[in-house]
């Protein structure tokens, strides 16, 4: 692609005035999406917090800082799905910890049960980190796990487990978890099955700006080959109740610059999500001026980031969500999980 931003130039973008950078990212956003801001009506379900891994940034898994282990039954999960379906949800987003005490049928069987009972619901489930865990723990290849996902009704994959792709950083914050190469292998294989996925980046902890740009460049490389990423989601690290001991959260200035730079670098990833759960609703709304064209969704309930201090436990009401987007000068557009437009609010 001509005039593509290289690593050095991308890093220099951090030195630009924030408003100048915002203007550049907004121009790209408007070229792609105009004033439309996408969201979906969705529900996050986190069926277990018992985890074989010990990631230093995590406040969700059951450990000394969160001594309340739980594992939900399929019946409990289906009750939640029944309720949220009655509220008009279009997507069920299911991500768990890496529980070594349950059979693989516990992980995969629930998807088939949901799909059989609610065939209209899109199931977004199992991060690459979960796929890697299931592969190792149950003696299956990645291909076998991915095929089982398809057979049981998983429609798309979330982007979790990416964290930061630099292996030195990974060794410190999530040693023993899926490696960056394995993460990309899993998503490449998923894309080769004709399926879509998202990709995240956890930032604002010990990583450098160089690590962030490297992360974006690796995403861009795979996207050139597969075109399978729907959306890039920069996740703001939450400082509470974990073992990284980062005293001060990353500044709003740094968050908005990172959003804008990712919109400019990731020229082949169509959507940029300001995930209000980790950035706060107010900053996510501002991020619409810095390249973001998606705010995720109403969510209803969120457990992982709220355990680390995010104000996201109970989601956002649909009417409030659409009003906030409108009042910030953008057009709220309800989408499905694959970015087909459902309704302009």
C-alpha positions in Angstrom: 0.0 0.0 0.0 1.4 3.4 -1.0 2.2 6.1 1.6 1.8 3.6 4.4 3.0 4.7 7.9 6.1 2.9 8.9 7.2 2.1 12.4 9.4 5.2 12.9 6.8 7.6 11.6 4.1 6.0 13.7 6.2 6.4 16.8 6.8 10.1 15.9 3.0 10.7 15.8 3.1 10.6 19.7 5.1 13.8 19.5 2.3 15.7 17.7 0.0 18.1 19.3 -3.0 16.1 20.5 -5.5 18.2 18.6 -3.5 18.0 15.4 -3.3 14.2 15.8 -7.1 14.1 16.5 -7.8 16.0 13.3 -5.8 13.5 11.3 -7.5 10.5 12.9 -10.9 12.1 12.5 -10.4 12.6 8.8 -9.6 8.9 8.4 -12.7 8.0 10.5 -15.0 10.2 8.5 -13.5 8.8 5.2 -14.5 5.3 6.4 -17.6 5.9 8.4 -18.7 9.5 8.3 -20.4 10.5 11.6 -21.8 7.0 12.3 -20.9 5.5 15.7 -21.7 1.8 15.9 -22.9 -0.1 18.9 -24.7 -3.4 19.6 -27.2 -4.7 22.1 -25.1 -7.4 23.8 -24.5 -9.2 27.0 -21.2 -10.3 28.4 -21.2 -13.6 30.3 -18.1 -14.8 32.3 -18.9 -18.4 33.3 -16.0 -19.0 35.6 -13.2 -17.2 37.4 -11.1 -20.2 38.3 -7.9 -20.0 36.3 -4.8 -22.1 35.7 -2.8 -19.0 34.7 -1.7 -16.1 36.9 -1.5 -12.9 34.9 -0.2 -10.0 36.9 -2.7 -7.5 35.5 -5.8 -9.6 36.2 -8.1 -8.8 39.0 -10.9 -11.2 37.8 -9.5 -14.7 38.4 -9.9 -16.3 41.8 -6.7 -15.7 43.8 -5.6 -14.0 47.0 -6.9 -10.7 45.8 -10.2 -12.1 44.6 -11.0 -15.1 46.9 -14.4 -15.8 45.5 -14.1 -18.7 43.0 -17.2 -19.7 41.0 -18.2 -21.9 38.0 -21.6 -21.5 36.5 -23.7 -24.4 35.3 -25.1 -24.6 31.8 -28.5 -24.1 33.3 -27.5 -20.8 35.0 -25.9 -19.5 31.7 -29.1 -20.4 29.8 -31.2 -18.5 32.3 -29.2 -15.4 31.6 -29.4 -15.9 27.9 -33.2 -16.3 28.1 -33.4 -13.0 30.0 -31.2 -11.0 27.7 -32.9 -12.4 24.6 -36.2 -10.9 26.0 -34.4 -7.5 26.1 -33.5 -7.6 22.4 -29.9 -8.6 22.7 -28.3 -9.7 19.4 -25.0 -11.0 20.7 -23.8 -13.1 23.6 -20.1 -12.6 24.4 -18.7 -15.4 26.5 -15.2 -15.3 27.9 -14.0 -17.4 30.9 -10.9 -17.9 32.9 -8.8 -21.1 32.2 -10.6 -23.6 34.5 -8.7 -26.9 34.7 -11.4 -28.5 36.8 -14.2 -28.8 34.1 -14.4 -31.0 31.0 -14.1 -29.5 27.5 -17.8 -30.2 27.1 -18.5 -27.6 29.8 -16.7 -25.0 27.6 -18.1 -26.0 24.2 -21.5 -27.6 25.0 -23.0 -24.4 26.2 -22.6 -22.8 22.8 -24.6 -25.6 21.1 -27.3 -25.3 23.7 -27.6 -21.5 23.2 -27.6 -21.9 19.4 -30.2 -24.6 19.4 -32.5 -22.6 21.7 -31.7 -19.1 20.2 -30.5 -19.6 16.6 -30.8 -15.8 16.0 -28.2 -14.9 18.6 -24.6 -14.3 17.5 -22.2 -16.2 19.8 -18.8 -14.5 20.2 -16.7 -16.7 22.4 -13.3 -18.2 23.4 -10.3 -15.9 23.2 -7.1 -17.3 21.6 -5.8 -17.7 25.2 -8.7 -20.0 25.9 -8.2 -21.9 22.7 -4.5 -22.4 23.6 -5.4 -23.5 27.1 -8.0 -26.0 25.9 -5.6 -27.3 23.4 -2.9 -27.9 26.0 -5.1 -29.1 28.8 -7.1 -31.6 26.7 -4.4 -32.7 24.3 -6.0 -31.3 21.1 -4.5 -29.3 18.2 -5.6 -25.8 17.6 -7.4 -27.0 14.5 -9.4 -29.5 16.5 -10.4 -26.9 19.0 -11.4 -24.4 16.3 -13.4 -27.1 14.4 -15.2 -28.0 17.7 -16.1 -24.3 18.1 -17.6 -24.1 14.6 -19.5 -27.4 15.1 -21.0 -26.1 18.4 -22.1 -22.8 17.1 -19.5 -20.2 17.8 -19.9 -17.4 15.2 -16.9 -15.2 15.9 -13.9 -14.8 18.3 -13.2 -11.9 20.6 -9.8 -10.3 20.6 -8.7 -11.0 24.2 -5.4 -12.6 25.2 -3.5 -10.3 22.9 -2.3 -8.0 25.8 1.0 -6.7 24.3 2.7 -8.9 21.7 6.3 -8.1 22.7 7.5 -11.3 24.4 9.6 -9.6 27.1 6.5 -7.7 28.3 4.4 -10.9 28.0 7.0 -12.8 30.1 6.5 -10.3 32.9 2.8 -9.7 32.8 1.4 -13.1 31.7 4.1 -15.7 31.6 2.9 -19.2 30.6 -0.1 -17.9 28.7 -0.5 -18.1 24.9 2.5 -16.5 23.1 2.1 -13.8 20.5 3.0 -16.2 17.7 0.5 -18.7 19.0 -2.2 -16.0 19.3 -1.6 -15.0 15.6 -1.6 -18.7 14.5 -5.0 -19.3 16.2 -6.6 -16.2 14.6 -5.1 -17.0 11.2 -6.6 -20.4 11.3 -9.9 -19.0 12.4 -9.9 -16.5 9.5 -9.0 -19.3 7.1 -12.3 -21.0 8.1 -14.1 -17.9 6.8 -14.7 -16.6 10.3 -14.2 -13.1 11.7 -12.5 -12.0 15.0 -11.4 -8.9 16.9 -8.0 -7.9 18.2 -7.2 -6.1 21.4 -4.2 -4.3 23.0 -3.8 -3.8 26.7 -1.9 -0.6 27.3 -1.1 1.8 30.1 0.9 -0.6 32.3 4.7 -1.4 31.8 4.7 -1.3 28.0 6.4 1.4 26.0 5.1 3.4 23.1 7.4 1.3 20.9 5.7 -1.9 22.2 2.3 -0.4 21.2 3.4 0.5 17.7 5.0 -3.0 17.2 1.7 -4.5 18.4 -0.2 -2.5 15.7 2.3 -3.4 13.0 1.9 -7.1 13.7 -1.9 -6.8 13.4 -1.6 -5.0 10.2 0.7 -7.7 8.7 -1.8 -10.5 9.4 -4.7 -8.4 8.3 -3.0 -7.9 4.9 -3.0 -11.7 4.6 -6.4 -12.7 5.9 -8.6 -9.6 6.2 -10.3 -11.4 9.1 -10.2 -8.7 11.8 -13.4 -6.8 12.2 -12.2 -4.4 14.8 -9.2 -3.2 16.9 -9.9 -2.6 20.6 -7.3 -0.7 22.7 -8.0 -1.7 26.3 -7.0 0.7 29.0 -5.2 -1.1 31.9 -7.2 -1.0 35.2 -5.0 -0.4 38.2 -6.9 -1.9 41.1 -6.7 -5.4 42.8 -3.9 -6.9 40.8 -0.2 -7.7 41.1 1.3 -5.2 38.6 1.3 -2.4 41.2 1.0 0.5 38.7 0.3 3.5 40.9 -1.2 5.9 38.4 -3.5 5.2 35.5 -2.5 6.2 32.0 -3.5 9.8 31.2 -6.5 10.7 29.0 -4.1 12.5 26.7 -2.1 9.3 26.2 -5.3 7.2 25.7 -6.6 9.6 23.0 -3.2 9.8 21.3 -3.0 6.0 21.2 -6.5 5.7 19.8 -5.7 8.3 17.1 -2.4 6.6 16.1 -4.1 3.2 15.9 -6.7 4.6 13.5 -3.9 5.9 11.3 -1.6 2.9 11.5 -4.3 0.2 11.1 -5.4 1.3 7.6 -6.7 -2.2 6.8 -8.8 -2.8 10.0 -12.2 -1.2 9.3 -13.3 -0.4 12.8 -11.7 1.1 15.9 -13.5 0.5 19.2 -13.4 2.9 22.2 -14.3 0.2 24.7 -16.1 2.4 27.3 -15.7 -0.3 29.9 -12.0 0.4 30.3 -11.9 4.1 29.2 -15.0 5.4 30.9 -18.1 6.4 28.9 -17.1 10.0 28.9 -13.6 9.4 27.4 -15.0 6.9 24.9 -17.4 9.7 23.7 -14.4 12.0 23.2 -12.5 9.2 21.4 -15.1 9.5 18.6 -13.2 12.7 17.7 -9.9 10.7 17.7 -10.7 8.0 15.2 -13.1 5.7 17.1 -16.3 4.7 15.3 -17.5 2.0 17.7 -18.4 2.1 21.4 -19.1 -1.7 21.9 -22.6 -2.0 23.4 -25.0 -1.9 26.3 -23.3 -5.0 27.8 -25.8 -5.3 30.7 -23.2 -6.9 33.1 -19.4 -6.9 33.0 -17.2 -8.8 35.5 -13.6 -8.8 34.3 -12.6 -5.1 34.2 -15.0 -4.0 36.9 -13.0 -6.3 39.3 -10.0 -4.1 38.6 -11.8 -0.8 39.2 -13.7 -0.1 36.0 -17.2 1.4 36.5 -18.9 -1.1 34.2 -20.5 -3.8 36.3 -24.1 -3.0 35.3 -23.7 -1.8 31.7 -25.5 1.2 30.2 -29.2 1.6 29.4 -29.9 1.6 25.6 -31.7 5.0 25.7 -28.9 6.6 27.6 -26.3 5.1 25.3 -27.9 6.4 22.1 -28.6 9.8 23.7 -25.0 10.2 24.7 -23.8 9.4 21.1 -26.3 11.9 19.6 -25.5 14.6 22.1 -21.8 14.3 21.3 -22.5 15.1 17.6 -22.5 11.6 16.1 -25.1 9.2 14.7 -25.9 6.1 16.8 -26.2 3.1 14.6 -27.1 -0.3 16.0 -25.1 -3.0 14.3 -24.8 -6.8 14.4 -21.6 -8.5 15.4 -20.3 -8.4 11.9 -21.0 -4.7 11.4 -24.1 -5.0 9.3 -26.3 -2.0 10.1 -29.6 -2.8 11.9 -31.1 0.5 12.9 -30.2 4.2 13.0 -31.3 5.6 16.3 
